Amino acid sequence: MLESRARVLADLEARRMADPYAVSALEDAVASRRWWVEQWPEGAQYVAGLVAQDVQDVLLDTVGRWPLCQGCDEAPAHPLHISPELGGPDPVWVCEESGSVVARLGDLSRSADRGGPV
């Protein structure tokens, strides 16, 4: 759970979104998924991606889409999404427009959003 929290927090910080509201949403998502893993221990490999998706959902309802793609110069603003959809076992951020892998979850700060190797 701590690793999942750290990875999502790193990506929030990379996009300058780690304000009190977003961090609170992250804490709520971690608490919710902690219960979820207690009920289904085999699902632990999916938690990091699911926590990221939970935070995305909360932020979408309040502050807008996060994280936005920074690599598609001519396309209108669009988000990245977690792949695979279930969130694991190795979640990555994927550009919604191009379909290219942008970064591993937790590595947005190392990414130039150009769909290069991750």
Secondary structure, DSSP 8 states (H G I E B T S, - for coil): -HHHHHHHHHHHHHTT--SHHHHHHHHHHHHHHHHHHHH-GGGGGGHHHHHHHHHHHHHHHHT--SSB-SS-SSS---BEEEESTT--SS-EEEETTT--EEEETT-GGG--SS----
